[in-house]
Amino acid sequence: MADWGPVVIATVLFVLLAPGFIVMIPGSGRFVEFGFSKMASTGIPVLVHTVIYFVLVTILLVAVGVHIYAG
């Protein structure tokens, strides 16, 4: 049986945490910008979203141990 938990969690978080898709920290004009922004981000928002992604993936996959089995 294949464990699809890591694949699903990583894909969903990657899509949701793309800078500018839902939220951008830090934003271009304010600290936090919500909604679909121009999808134009500099290096700092990318770094912040990368750290948030890494922390959430680590918590969900290692500490909580999310598993989805197919088959």
CHARMM internal coordinates of N, CA and C (Angstrom, degrees):
IC EDIT
DIST 1 N 1 CA 1.4516
DIST 1 CA 1 C 1.5317
ANGL 1 N 1 CA 1 C 109.64
DIST 1 C 2 N 1.2856
ANGL 1 CA 1 C 2 N 115.37
DIHE 1 N 1 CA 1 C 2 N 138.63
DIST 2 N 2 CA 1.4603
ANGL 1 C 2 N 2 CA 120.71
DIHE 1 CA 1 C 2 N 2 CA -179.15
DIST 2 CA 2 C 1.5259
ANGL 2 N 2 CA 2 C 110.03
DIHE 1 C 2 N 2 CA 2 C -91.68
DIST 2 C 3 N 1.3067
ANGL 2 CA 2 C 3 N 115.55
DIHE 2 N 2 CA 2 C 3 N 140.28
DIST 3 N 3 CA 1.4588
ANGL 2 C 3 N 3 CA 121.41
DIHE 2 CA 2 C 3 N 3 CA 177.49
DIST 3 CA 3 C 1.5314
ANGL 3 N 3 CA 3 C 108.19
DIHE 2 C 3 N 3 CA 3 C -95.48
DIST 3 C 4 N 1.3275
ANGL 3 CA 3 C 4 N 116.05
DIHE 3 N 3 CA 3 C 4 N 107.39
DIST 4 N 4 CA 1.4582
ANGL 3 C 4 N 4 CA 121.92
DIHE 3 CA 3 C 4 N 4 CA -177.37
DIST 4 CA 4 C 1.5232
ANGL 4 N 4 CA 4 C 113.03
DIHE 3 C 4 N 4 CA 4 C -93.32
DIST 4 C 5 N 1.3133
ANGL 4 CA 4 C 5 N 118.73
DIHE 4 N 4 CA 4 C 5 N 0.20
DIST 5 N 5 CA 1.4660
ANGL 4 C 5 N 5 CA 122.09
DIHE 4 CA 4 C 5 N 5 CA -178.90
DIST 5 CA 5 C 1.5114
ANGL 5 N 5 CA 5 C 113.66
DIHE 4 C 5 N 5 CA 5 C -57.04
DIST 5 C 6 N 1.3343
ANGL 5 CA 5 C 6 N 118.94
DIHE 5 N 5 CA 5 C 6 N -53.29
DIST 6 N 6 CA 1.4617
ANGL 5 C 6 N 6 CA 119.46
DIHE 5 CA 5 C 6 N 6 CA 179.93
DIST 6 CA 6 C 1.5290
ANGL 6 N 6 CA 6 C 113.50
DIHE 5 C 6 N 6 CA 6 C -61.27
DIST 6 C 7 N 1.3162
ANGL 6 CA 6 C 7 N 117.05
DIHE 6 N 6 CA 6 C 7 N -36.50
DIST 7 N 7 CA 1.4729
ANGL 6 C 7 N 7 CA 120.34
DIHE 6 CA 6 C 7 N 7 CA -179.47
DIST 7 CA 7 C 1.5214
ANGL 7 N 7 CA 7 C 110.56
DIHE 6 C 7 N 7 CA 7 C -67.23
DIST 7 C 8 N 1.3254
ANGL 7 CA 7 C 8 N 117.08
DIHE 7 N 7 CA 7 C 8 N -46.75
DIST 8 N 8 CA 1.4659
ANGL 7 C 8 N 8 CA 121.01
DIHE 7 CA 7 C 8 N 8 CA -178.31
DIST 8 CA 8 C 1.5211
ANGL 8 N 8 CA 8 C 110.91
DIHE 7 C 8 N 8 CA 8 C -66.47
DIST 8 C 9 N 1.3303
ANGL 8 CA 8 C 9 N 117.62
DIHE 8 N 8 CA 8 C 9 N -47.06
DIST 9 N 9 CA 1.4694
ANGL 8 C 9 N 9 CA 121.32
DIHE 8 CA 8 C 9 N 9 CA -178.75
DIST 9 CA 9 C 1.5313
ANGL 9 N 9 CA 9 C 110.18
DIHE 8 C 9 N 9 CA 9 C -61.96
DIST 9 C 10 N 1.3243
ANGL 9 CA 9 C 10 N 117.75
DIHE 9 N 9 CA 9 C 10 N -46.54
DIST 10 N 10 CA 1.4641
ANGL 9 C 10 N 10 CA 120.59
DIHE 9 CA 9 C 10 N 10 CA -178.44
DIST 10 CA 10 C 1.5277
ANGL 10 N 10 CA 10 C 111.72
DIHE 9 C 10 N 10 CA 10 C -64.60
DIST 10 C 11 N 1.3264
ANGL 10 CA 10 C 11 N 117.63
DIHE 10 N 10 CA 10 C 11 N -39.86
DIST 11 N 11 CA 1.4615
ANGL 10 C 11 N 11 CA 120.67
DIHE 10 CA 10 C 11 N 11 CA -179.62
DIST 11 CA 11 C 1.5270
ANGL 11 N 11 CA 11 C 111.78
DIHE 10 C 11 N 11 CA 11 C -67.68
DIST 11 C 12 N 1.3230
ANGL 11 CA 11 C 12 N 116.73
DIHE 11 N 11 CA 11 C 12 N -46.05
DIST 12 N 12 CA 1.4675
ANGL 11 C 12 N 12 CA 120.55
DIHE 11 CA 11 C 12 N 12 CA -179.35
DIST 12 CA 12 C 1.5247
ANGL 12 N 12 CA 12 C 110.76
DIHE 11 C 12 N 12 CA 12 C -63.64
DIST 12 C 13 N 1.3223
ANGL 12 CA 12 C 13 N 117.20
DIHE 12 N 12 CA 12 C 13 N -45.31
DIST 13 N 13 CA 1.4654
ANGL 12 C 13 N 13 CA 119.48
DIHE 12 CA 12 C 13 N 13 CA 179.44
DIST 13 CA 13 C 1.5261
ANGL 13 N 13 CA 13 C 111.55
DIHE 12 C 13 N 13 CA 13 C -66.41
DIST 13 C 14 N 1.3300
ANGL 13 CA 13 C 14 N 117.62
DIHE 13 N 13 CA 13 C 14 N -36.28
DIST 14 N 14 CA 1.4615
ANGL 13 C 14 N 14 CA 120.30
DIHE 13 CA 13 C 14 N 14 CA 178.68
DIST 14 CA 14 C 1.5274
ANGL 14 N 14 CA 14 C 111.03
DIHE 13 C 14 N 14 CA 14 C -62.39
DIST 14 C 15 N 1.3173
ANGL 14 CA 14 C 15 N 116.57
DIHE 14 N 14 CA 14 C 15 N -42.18
DIST 15 N 15 CA 1.4685
ANGL 14 C 15 N 15 CA 120.45
DIHE 14 CA 14 C 15 N 15 CA -179.61
DIST 15 CA 15 C 1.5252
ANGL 15 N 15 CA 15 C 110.46
DIHE 14 C 15 N 15 CA 15 C -70.43
DIST 15 C 16 N 1.3289
ANGL 15 CA 15 C 16 N 117.59
DIHE 15 N 15 CA 15 C 16 N -45.51
DIST 16 N 16 CA 1.4657
ANGL 15 C 16 N 16 CA 120.37
DIHE 15 CA 15 C 16 N 16 CA -176.35
DIST 16 CA 16 C 1.5244
ANGL 16 N 16 CA 16 C 113.10
DIHE 15 C 16 N 16 CA 16 C -71.46
DIST 16 C 17 N 1.3272
ANGL 16 CA 16 C 17 N 117.91
DIHE 16 N 16 CA 16 C 17 N -29.49
DIST 17 N 17 CA 1.4569
ANGL 16 C 17 N 17 CA 120.32
DIHE 16 CA 16 C 17 N 17 CA -176.87
DIST 17 CA 17 C 1.5250
ANGL 17 N 17 CA 17 C 113.47
DIHE 16 C 17 N 17 CA 17 C -96.82
DIST 17 C 18 N 1.3131
ANGL 17 CA 17 C 18 N 117.98
DIHE 17 N 17 CA 17 C 18 N 13.89
DIST 18 N 18 CA 1.4636
ANGL 17 C 18 N 18 CA 119.83
DIHE 17 CA 17 C 18 N 18 CA 174.81
DIST 18 CA 18 C 1.5286
ANGL 18 N 18 CA 18 C 108.06
DIHE 17 C 18 N 18 CA 18 C -64.45
DIST 18 C 19 N 1.3386
ANGL 18 CA 18 C 19 N 118.08
DIHE 18 N 18 CA 18 C 19 N 126.80
DIST 19 N 19 CA 1.4630
ANGL 18 C 19 N 19 CA 119.80
DIHE 18 CA 18 C 19 N 19 CA -177.80
DIST 19 CA 19 C 1.5174
ANGL 19 N 19 CA 19 C 111.95
DIHE 18 C 19 N 19 CA 19 C -56.72
DIST 19 C 20 N 1.3167
ANGL 19 CA 19 C 20 N 116.19
DIHE 19 N 19 CA 19 C 20 N 125.69
DIST 20 N 20 CA 1.4468
ANGL 19 C 20 N 20 CA 121.94
DIHE 19 CA 19 C 20 N 20 CA 178.07
DIST 20 CA 20 C 1.5081
ANGL 20 N 20 CA 20 C 114.81
DIHE 19 C 20 N 20 CA 20 C 93.22
DIST 20 C 21 N 1.3220
ANGL 20 CA 20 C 21 N 118.74
DIHE 20 N 20 CA 20 C 21 N -9.97
DIST 21 N 21 CA 1.4636
ANGL 20 C 21 N 21 CA 120.56
DIHE 20 CA 20 C 21 N 21 CA -179.15
DIST 21 CA 21 C 1.5254
ANGL 21 N 21 CA 21 C 110.78
DIHE 20 C 21 N 21 CA 21 C -72.92
DIST 21 C 22 N 1.3054
ANGL 21 CA 21 C 22 N 117.62
DIHE 21 N 21 CA 21 C 22 N -55.45
DIST 22 N 22 CA 1.4675
ANGL 21 C 22 N 22 CA 122.33
DIHE 21 CA 21 C 22 N 22 CA 176.95
DIST 22 CA 22 C 1.5207
ANGL 22 N 22 CA 22 C 110.08
DIHE 21 C 22 N 22 CA 22 C -113.62
DIST 22 C 23 N 1.3111
ANGL 22 CA 22 C 23 N 116.11
DIHE 22 N 22 CA 22 C 23 N -47.56
DIST 23 N 23 CA 1.4591
ANGL 22 C 23 N 23 CA 121.66
DIHE 22 CA 22 C 23 N 23 CA -178.33
DIST 23 CA 23 C 1.5285
ANGL 23 N 23 CA 23 C 108.08
DIHE 22 C 23 N 23 CA 23 C -142.13
DIST 23 C 24 N 1.3368
ANGL 23 CA 23 C 24 N 115.78
DIHE 23 N 23 CA 23 C 24 N 148.50
DIST 24 N 24 CA 1.4558
ANGL 23 C 24 N 24 CA 119.99
DIHE 23 CA 23 C 24 N 24 CA 174.93
DIST 24 CA 24 C 1.5265
ANGL 24 N 24 CA 24 C 108.42
DIHE 23 C 24 N 24 CA 24 C -129.11
DIST 24 C 25 N 1.3245
ANGL 24 CA 24 C 25 N 114.62
DIHE 24 N 24 CA 24 C 25 N 122.30
DIST 25 N 25 CA 1.4598
ANGL 24 C 25 N 25 CA 121.44
DIHE 24 CA 24 C 25 N 25 CA 179.86
DIST 25 CA 25 C 1.5193
ANGL 25 N 25 CA 25 C 107.29
DIHE 24 C 25 N 25 CA 25 C -121.72
DIST 25 C 26 N 1.2716
ANGL 25 CA 25 C 26 N 124.76
DIHE 25 N 25 CA 25 C 26 N 124.72
DIST 26 N 26 CA 1.4551
ANGL 25 C 26 N 26 CA 127.56
DIHE 25 CA 25 C 26 N 26 CA -19.45
DIST 26 CA 26 C 1.5166
ANGL 26 N 26 CA 26 C 110.75
DIHE 25 C 26 N 26 CA 26 C -75.07
DIST 26 C 27 N 1.3022
ANGL 26 CA 26 C 27 N 115.78
DIHE 26 N 26 CA 26 C 27 N 146.44
DIST 27 N 27 CA 1.4593
ANGL 26 C 27 N 27 CA 121.05
DIHE 26 CA 26 C 27 N 27 CA -179.25
DIST 27 CA 27 C 1.5148
ANGL 27 N 27 CA 27 C 111.73
DIHE 26 C 27 N 27 CA 27 C -78.20
DIST 27 C 28 N 1.3108
ANGL 27 CA 27 C 28 N 115.98
DIHE 27 N 27 CA 27 C 28 N 176.43
DIST 28 N 28 CA 1.4605
ANGL 27 C 28 N 28 CA 119.60
DIHE 27 CA 27 C 28 N 28 CA -178.81
DIST 28 CA 28 C 1.5289
ANGL 28 N 28 CA 28 C 111.68
DIHE 27 C 28 N 28 CA 28 C -77.05
DIST 28 C 29 N 1.3435
ANGL 28 CA 28 C 29 N 117.43
DIHE 28 N 28 CA 28 C 29 N -34.04
DIST 29 N 29 CA 1.4525
ANGL 28 C 29 N 29 CA 120.16
DIHE 28 CA 28 C 29 N 29 CA -179.76
DIST 29 CA 29 C 1.5143
ANGL 29 N 29 CA 29 C 113.28
DIHE 28 C 29 N 29 CA 29 C -108.52
DIST 29 C 30 N 1.3255
ANGL 29 CA 29 C 30 N 116.15
DIHE 29 N 29 CA 29 C 30 N -32.95
DIST 30 N 30 CA 1.4566
ANGL 29 C 30 N 30 CA 122.20
DIHE 29 CA 29 C 30 N 30 CA -179.63
DIST 30 CA 30 C 1.5194
ANGL 30 N 30 CA 30 C 109.16
DIHE 29 C 30 N 30 CA 30 C -125.10
DIST 30 C 31 N 1.3401
ANGL 30 CA 30 C 31 N 115.92
DIHE 30 N 30 CA 30 C 31 N 173.95
DIST 31 N 31 CA 1.4596
ANGL 30 C 31 N 31 CA 119.03
DIHE 30 CA 30 C 31 N 31 CA -179.92
DIST 31 CA 31 C 1.5247
ANGL 31 N 31 CA 31 C 111.35
DIHE 30 C 31 N 31 CA 31 C -67.27
DIST 31 C 32 N 1.3363
ANGL 31 CA 31 C 32 N 116.57
DIHE 31 N 31 CA 31 C 32 N -41.95
DIST 32 N 32 CA 1.4585
ANGL 31 C 32 N 32 CA 121.21
DIHE 31 CA 31 C 32 N 32 CA 178.83
DIST 32 CA 32 C 1.5185
ANGL 32 N 32 CA 32 C 108.28
DIHE 31 C 32 N 32 CA 32 C -127.07
DIST 32 C 33 N 1.3335
ANGL 32 CA 32 C 33 N 116.72
DIHE 32 N 32 CA 32 C 33 N 129.04
DIST 33 N 33 CA 1.4592
ANGL 32 C 33 N 33 CA 121.98
DIHE 32 CA 32 C 33 N 33 CA 175.71
DIST 33 CA 33 C 1.5220
ANGL 33 N 33 CA 33 C 108.14
DIHE 32 C 33 N 33 CA 33 C -118.41
DIST 33 C 34 N 1.3263
ANGL 33 CA 33 C 34 N 115.66
DIHE 33 N 33 CA 33 C 34 N 129.48
DIST 34 N 34 CA 1.4528
ANGL 33 C 34 N 34 CA 121.33
DIHE 33 CA 33 C 34 N 34 CA -179.90
DIST 34 CA 34 C 1.5183
ANGL 34 N 34 CA 34 C 110.07
DIHE 33 C 34 N 34 CA 34 C -104.69
DIST 34 C 35 N 1.3172
ANGL 34 CA 34 C 35 N 115.14
DIHE 34 N 34 CA 34 C 35 N 160.66
DIST 35 N 35 CA 1.4612
ANGL 34 C 35 N 35 CA 120.48
DIHE 34 CA 34 C 35 N 35 CA 177.59
DIST 35 CA 35 C 1.5092
ANGL 35 N 35 CA 35 C 111.16
DIHE 34 C 35 N 35 CA 35 C 87.99
DIST 35 C 36 N 1.2970
ANGL 35 CA 35 C 36 N 114.37
DIHE 35 N 35 CA 35 C 36 N 178.16
DIST 36 N 36 CA 1.4542
ANGL 35 C 36 N 36 CA 120.24
DIHE 35 CA 35 C 36 N 36 CA -178.95
DIST 36 CA 36 C 1.5136
ANGL 36 N 36 CA 36 C 108.93
DIHE 35 C 36 N 36 CA 36 C -77.70
DIST 36 C 37 N 1.3131
ANGL 36 CA 36 C 37 N 116.00
DIHE 36 N 36 CA 36 C 37 N 102.60
DIST 37 N 37 CA 1.4590
ANGL 36 C 37 N 37 CA 119.06
DIHE 36 CA 36 C 37 N 37 CA 178.07
DIST 37 CA 37 C 1.5236
ANGL 37 N 37 CA 37 C 109.13
DIHE 36 C 37 N 37 CA 37 C -84.28
DIST 37 C 38 N 1.2801
ANGL 37 CA 37 C 38 N 116.96
DIHE 37 N 37 CA 37 C 38 N -167.41
DIST 38 N 38 CA 1.4651
ANGL 37 C 38 N 38 CA 121.02
DIHE 37 CA 37 C 38 N 38 CA -174.95
DIST 38 CA 38 C 1.5222
ANGL 38 N 38 CA 38 C 112.87
DIHE 37 C 38 N 38 CA 38 C -71.97
DIST 38 C 39 N 1.3264
ANGL 38 CA 38 C 39 N 118.57
DIHE 38 N 38 CA 38 C 39 N 0.80
DIST 39 N 39 CA 1.4635
ANGL 38 C 39 N 39 CA 123.56
DIHE 38 CA 38 C 39 N 39 CA -177.00
DIST 39 CA 39 C 1.5210
ANGL 39 N 39 CA 39 C 110.93
DIHE 38 C 39 N 39 CA 39 C 58.91
DIST 39 C 40 N 1.3215
ANGL 39 CA 39 C 40 N 116.50
DIHE 39 N 39 CA 39 C 40 N 25.31
DIST 40 N 40 CA 1.4559
ANGL 39 C 40 N 40 CA 121.65
DIHE 39 CA 39 C 40 N 40 CA 175.15
DIST 40 CA 40 C 1.5215
ANGL 40 N 40 CA 40 C 107.29
DIHE 39 C 40 N 40 CA 40 C -110.49
DIST 40 C 41 N 1.3161
ANGL 40 CA 40 C 41 N 116.29
DIHE 40 N 40 CA 40 C 41 N 113.27
DIST 41 N 41 CA 1.4513
ANGL 40 C 41 N 41 CA 119.31
DIHE 40 CA 40 C 41 N 41 CA -177.57
DIST 41 CA 41 C 1.5186
ANGL 41 N 41 CA 41 C 109.77
DIHE 40 C 41 N 41 CA 41 C -130.42
DIST 41 C 42 N 1.3203
ANGL 41 CA 41 C 42 N 114.61
DIHE 41 N 41 CA 41 C 42 N 153.34
DIST 42 N 42 CA 1.4562
ANGL 41 C 42 N 42 CA 120.91
DIHE 41 CA 41 C 42 N 42 CA 177.36
DIST 42 CA 42 C 1.5243
ANGL 42 N 42 CA 42 C 108.76
DIHE 41 C 42 N 42 CA 42 C -94.84
DIST 42 C 43 N 1.2970
ANGL 42 CA 42 C 43 N 116.72
DIHE 42 N 42 CA 42 C 43 N -169.75
DIST 43 N 43 CA 1.4515
ANGL 42 C 43 N 43 CA 121.08
DIHE 42 CA 42 C 43 N 43 CA -176.31
DIST 43 CA 43 C 1.5174
ANGL 43 N 43 CA 43 C 114.64
DIHE 42 C 43 N 43 CA 43 C -70.27
DIST 43 C 44 N 1.3190
ANGL 43 CA 43 C 44 N 117.75
DIHE 43 N 43 CA 43 C 44 N -32.05
DIST 44 N 44 CA 1.4698
ANGL 43 C 44 N 44 CA 120.41
DIHE 43 CA 43 C 44 N 44 CA -176.67
DIST 44 CA 44 C 1.5287
ANGL 44 N 44 CA 44 C 111.73
DIHE 43 C 44 N 44 CA 44 C -67.95
DIST 44 C 45 N 1.3427
ANGL 44 CA 44 C 45 N 121.09
DIHE 44 N 44 CA 44 C 45 N -47.53
DIST 45 N 45 CA 1.4648
ANGL 44 C 45 N 45 CA 118.37
DIHE 44 CA 44 C 45 N 45 CA 175.59
DIST 45 CA 45 C 1.5319
ANGL 45 N 45 CA 45 C 113.19
DIHE 44 C 45 N 45 CA 45 C -61.81
DIST 45 C 46 N 1.3095
ANGL 45 CA 45 C 46 N 117.52
DIHE 45 N 45 CA 45 C 46 N -34.25
DIST 46 N 46 CA 1.4609
ANGL 45 C 46 N 46 CA 120.41
DIHE 45 CA 45 C 46 N 46 CA 177.96
DIST 46 CA 46 C 1.5259
ANGL 46 N 46 CA 46 C 109.74
DIHE 45 C 46 N 46 CA 46 C -65.11
DIST 46 C 47 N 1.3167
ANGL 46 CA 46 C 47 N 117.47
DIHE 46 N 46 CA 46 C 47 N -42.72
DIST 47 N 47 CA 1.4593
ANGL 46 C 47 N 47 CA 121.31
DIHE 46 CA 46 C 47 N 47 CA 178.28
DIST 47 CA 47 C 1.5259
ANGL 47 N 47 CA 47 C 111.64
DIHE 46 C 47 N 47 CA 47 C -64.46
DIST 47 C 48 N 1.3225
ANGL 47 CA 47 C 48 N 117.51
DIHE 47 N 47 CA 47 C 48 N -42.80
DIST 48 N 48 CA 1.4653
ANGL 47 C 48 N 48 CA 121.25
DIHE 47 CA 47 C 48 N 48 CA 179.10
DIST 48 CA 48 C 1.5252
ANGL 48 N 48 CA 48 C 110.63
DIHE 47 C 48 N 48 CA 48 C -63.52
DIST 48 C 49 N 1.3236
ANGL 48 CA 48 C 49 N 117.75
DIHE 48 N 48 CA 48 C 49 N -45.18
DIST 49 N 49 CA 1.4585
ANGL 48 C 49 N 49 CA 120.93
DIHE 48 CA 48 C 49 N 49 CA -179.96
DIST 49 CA 49 C 1.5368
ANGL 49 N 49 CA 49 C 111.26
DIHE 48 C 49 N 49 CA 49 C -68.03
DIST 49 C 50 N 1.3243
ANGL 49 CA 49 C 50 N 117.93
DIHE 49 N 49 CA 49 C 50 N -31.54
DIST 50 N 50 CA 1.4583
ANGL 49 C 50 N 50 CA 121.11
DIHE 49 CA 49 C 50 N 50 CA 176.25
DIST 50 CA 50 C 1.5189
ANGL 50 N 50 CA 50 C 111.19
DIHE 49 C 50 N 50 CA 50 C -66.09
DIST 50 C 51 N 1.3141
ANGL 50 CA 50 C 51 N 117.01
DIHE 50 N 50 CA 50 C 51 N -42.47
DIST 51 N 51 CA 1.4671
ANGL 50 C 51 N 51 CA 120.76
DIHE 50 CA 50 C 51 N 51 CA 178.29
DIST 51 CA 51 C 1.5298
ANGL 51 N 51 CA 51 C 110.44
DIHE 50 C 51 N 51 CA 51 C -65.43
DIST 51 C 52 N 1.3338
ANGL 51 CA 51 C 52 N 117.58
DIHE 51 N 51 CA 51 C 52 N -42.97
DIST 52 N 52 CA 1.4630
ANGL 51 C 52 N 52 CA 121.03
DIHE 51 CA 51 C 52 N 52 CA 178.01
DIST 52 CA 52 C 1.5226
ANGL 52 N 52 CA 52 C 110.21
DIHE 51 C 52 N 52 CA 52 C -62.72
DIST 52 C 53 N 1.3258
ANGL 52 CA 52 C 53 N 118.00
DIHE 52 N 52 CA 52 C 53 N -42.62
DIST 53 N 53 CA 1.4644
ANGL 52 C 53 N 53 CA 122.62
DIHE 52 CA 52 C 53 N 53 CA 178.10
DIST 53 CA 53 C 1.5203
ANGL 53 N 53 CA 53 C 110.91
DIHE 52 C 53 N 53 CA 53 C -60.42
DIST 53 C 54 N 1.3205
ANGL 53 CA 53 C 54 N 117.19
DIHE 53 N 53 CA 53 C 54 N -47.82
DIST 54 N 54 CA 1.4586
ANGL 53 C 54 N 54 CA 121.53
DIHE 53 CA 53 C 54 N 54 CA -179.79
DIST 54 CA 54 C 1.5245
ANGL 54 N 54 CA 54 C 111.57
DIHE 53 C 54 N 54 CA 54 C -60.82
DIST 54 C 55 N 1.3317
ANGL 54 CA 54 C 55 N 116.88
DIHE 54 N 54 CA 54 C 55 N -43.47
DIST 55 N 55 CA 1.4698
ANGL 54 C 55 N 55 CA 120.80
DIHE 54 CA 54 C 55 N 55 CA -179.70
DIST 55 CA 55 C 1.5256
ANGL 55 N 55 CA 55 C 110.53
DIHE 54 C 55 N 55 CA 55 C -64.01
DIST 55 C 56 N 1.3334
ANGL 55 CA 55 C 56 N 117.80
DIHE 55 N 55 CA 55 C 56 N -45.94
DIST 56 N 56 CA 1.4646
ANGL 55 C 56 N 56 CA 120.46
DIHE 55 CA 55 C 56 N 56 CA -178.81
DIST 56 CA 56 C 1.5250
ANGL 56 N 56 CA 56 C 112.45
DIHE 55 C 56 N 56 CA 56 C -67.08
DIST 56 C 57 N 1.3303
ANGL 56 CA 56 C 57 N 117.55
DIHE 56 N 56 CA 56 C 57 N -40.77
DIST 57 N 57 CA 1.4621
ANGL 56 C 57 N 57 CA 120.13
DIHE 56 CA 56 C 57 N 57 CA 177.82
DIST 57 CA 57 C 1.5219
ANGL 57 N 57 CA 57 C 110.29
DIHE 56 C 57 N 57 CA 57 C -64.34
DIST 57 C 58 N 1.3140
ANGL 57 CA 57 C 58 N 117.10
DIHE 57 N 57 CA 57 C 58 N -42.10
DIST 58 N 58 CA 1.4588
ANGL 57 C 58 N 58 CA 120.65
DIHE 57 CA 57 C 58 N 58 CA 178.90
DIST 58 CA 58 C 1.5204
ANGL 58 N 58 CA 58 C 111.53
DIHE 57 C 58 N 58 CA 58 C -63.13
DIST 58 C 59 N 1.3103
ANGL 58 CA 58 C 59 N 117.22
DIHE 58 N 58 CA 58 C 59 N -44.44
DIST 59 N 59 CA 1.4724
ANGL 58 C 59 N 59 CA 120.35
DIHE 58 CA 58 C 59 N 59 CA 179.76
DIST 59 CA 59 C 1.5192
ANGL 59 N 59 CA 59 C 110.63
DIHE 58 C 59 N 59 CA 59 C -64.35
DIST 59 C 60 N 1.3224
ANGL 59 CA 59 C 60 N 117.59
DIHE 59 N 59 CA 59 C 60 N -47.39
DIST 60 N 60 CA 1.4617
ANGL 59 C 60 N 60 CA 120.20
DIHE 59 CA 59 C 60 N 60 CA -175.42
DIST 60 CA 60 C 1.5211
ANGL 60 N 60 CA 60 C 113.27
DIHE 59 C 60 N 60 CA 60 C -71.33
DIST 60 C 61 N 1.3151
ANGL 60 CA 60 C 61 N 118.39
DIHE 60 N 60 CA 60 C 61 N -36.91
DIST 61 N 61 CA 1.4579
ANGL 60 C 61 N 61 CA 120.01
DIHE 60 CA 60 C 61 N 61 CA -175.09
DIST 61 CA 61 C 1.5212
ANGL 61 N 61 CA 61 C 113.37
DIHE 60 C 61 N 61 CA 61 C -91.33
DIST 61 C 62 N 1.3091
ANGL 61 CA 61 C 62 N 117.57
DIHE 61 N 61 CA 61 C 62 N -36.39
DIST 62 N 62 CA 1.4631
ANGL 61 C 62 N 62 CA 119.65
DIHE 61 CA 61 C 62 N 62 CA -176.41
DIST 62 CA 62 C 1.5250
ANGL 62 N 62 CA 62 C 111.39
DIHE 61 C 62 N 62 CA 62 C -94.21
DIST 62 C 63 N 1.3297
ANGL 62 CA 62 C 63 N 116.72
DIHE 62 N 62 CA 62 C 63 N -51.79
DIST 63 N 63 CA 1.4632
ANGL 62 C 63 N 63 CA 119.41
DIHE 62 CA 62 C 63 N 63 CA -174.80
DIST 63 CA 63 C 1.5273
ANGL 63 N 63 CA 63 C 112.21
DIHE 62 C 63 N 63 CA 63 C -76.19
DIST 63 C 64 N 1.3248
ANGL 63 CA 63 C 64 N 117.85
DIHE 63 N 63 CA 63 C 64 N -47.07
DIST 64 N 64 CA 1.4630
ANGL 63 C 64 N 64 CA 121.53
DIHE 63 CA 63 C 64 N 64 CA -178.30
DIST 64 CA 64 C 1.5234
ANGL 64 N 64 CA 64 C 110.54
DIHE 63 C 64 N 64 CA 64 C -84.23
DIST 64 C 65 N 1.3100
ANGL 64 CA 64 C 65 N 117.28
DIHE 64 N 64 CA 64 C 65 N -39.49
DIST 65 N 65 CA 1.4588
ANGL 64 C 65 N 65 CA 121.63
DIHE 64 CA 64 C 65 N 65 CA 178.35
DIST 65 CA 65 C 1.5102
ANGL 65 N 65 CA 65 C 112.86
DIHE 64 C 65 N 65 CA 65 C 77.19
DIST 65 C 66 N 1.3230
ANGL 65 CA 65 C 66 N 117.21
DIHE 65 N 65 CA 65 C 66 N 59.04
DIST 66 N 66 CA 1.4592
ANGL 65 C 66 N 66 CA 121.74
DIHE 65 CA 65 C 66 N 66 CA 178.85
DIST 66 CA 66 C 1.5227
ANGL 66 N 66 CA 66 C 109.34
DIHE 65 C 66 N 66 CA 66 C -73.81
DIST 66 C 67 N 1.3278
ANGL 66 CA 66 C 67 N 116.45
DIHE 66 N 66 CA 66 C 67 N 127.59
DIST 67 N 67 CA 1.4675
ANGL 66 C 67 N 67 CA 122.40
DIHE 66 CA 66 C 67 N 67 CA 178.73
DIST 67 CA 67 C 1.5214
ANGL 67 N 67 CA 67 C 109.43
DIHE 66 C 67 N 67 CA 67 C -132.19
DIST 67 C 68 N 1.3211
ANGL 67 CA 67 C 68 N 116.60
DIHE 67 N 67 CA 67 C 68 N 134.21
DIST 68 N 68 CA 1.4559
ANGL 67 C 68 N 68 CA 122.92
DIHE 67 CA 67 C 68 N 68 CA 174.37
DIST 68 CA 68 C 1.5191
ANGL 68 N 68 CA 68 C 105.90
DIHE 67 C 68 N 68 CA 68 C -128.13
DIST 68 C 69 N 1.3246
ANGL 68 CA 68 C 69 N 116.58
DIHE 68 N 68 CA 68 C 69 N 115.54
DIST 69 N 69 CA 1.4589
ANGL 68 C 69 N 69 CA 120.82
DIHE 68 CA 68 C 69 N 69 CA -178.31
DIST 69 CA 69 C 1.5213
ANGL 69 N 69 CA 69 C 110.50
DIHE 68 C 69 N 69 CA 69 C -103.93
DIST 69 C 70 N 1.3085
ANGL 69 CA 69 C 70 N 115.65
DIHE 69 N 69 CA 69 C 70 N 135.11
DIST 70 N 70 CA 1.4624
ANGL 69 C 70 N 70 CA 121.39
DIHE 69 CA 69 C 70 N 70 CA 178.48
DIST 70 CA 70 C 1.5289
ANGL 70 N 70 CA 70 C 108.59
DIHE 69 C 70 N 70 CA 70 C -116.34
DIST 70 C 71 N 1.2987
ANGL 70 CA 70 C 71 N 115.21
DIHE 70 N 70 CA 70 C 71 N 135.77
DIST 71 N 71 CA 1.4569
ANGL 70 C 71 N 71 CA 117.98
DIHE 70 CA 70 C 71 N 71 CA 175.51
DIST 71 CA 71 C 1.4756
ANGL 71 N 71 CA 71 C 115.54
DIHE 70 C 71 N 71 CA 71 C 113.84
END
COOR INIT
IC SEED 1 N 1 CA 1 C
IC BUILD
